Amino acid sequence: MRKVDTSYLSHDECWGVQINGLKHCQNCKWIGISACEGQNVRHTGYNSKGYRIGDEGVIPEDYNLNFDKSPAVQ
């Protein structure tokens, strides 16, 4: 069984696509309608925390600093 560290997952986006990868969307009934919570993940390839989402799920090694939405520390 595969284990996923949920700290890499964005709570405001589709967990199905973040855990199972972009292939999850192939059979999803929400794709293409406003109820789809994975639209940004599908378009950018990253969740809102900045972790890349591949065909098999979250890739923690591919963190993108440009997606960091925390306020700048001064």
CORBEL-V496318 format. One record per backbone hydrogen bond with DSSP energy under -1.0 kcal/mol. NH is the residue of the N-H (numbers start at 1). CO is the residue of the C=O. E is the energy in kcal/mol with one decimal. If there is no record, write none. Layout:
NH;CO;E / NH;CO;E
This chain:
8;5;-1.9 / 9;6;-1.1 / 14;37;-1.3 / 18;14;-1.3 / 19;15;-2.8 / 20;16;-2.7 / 21;17;-1.3 / 22;54;-1.8 / 24;21;-2.1 / 25;22;-1.2 / 26;23;-1.3 / 27;24;-1.0 / 28;25;-1.1 / 33;30;-1.8 / 36;33;-2.0 / 42;38;-2.5 / 43;39;-2.2 / 44;40;-2.8 / 45;41;-2.5 / 47;51;-2.3 / 50;47;-1.9 / 52;62;-1.7 / 53;45;-3.4 / 54;57;-2.7 / 57;54;-1.0 / 58;18;-1.9 / 59;52;-2.9 / 62;59;-1.9 / 64;50;-3.0 / 67;64;-1.8 / 68;65;-1.7
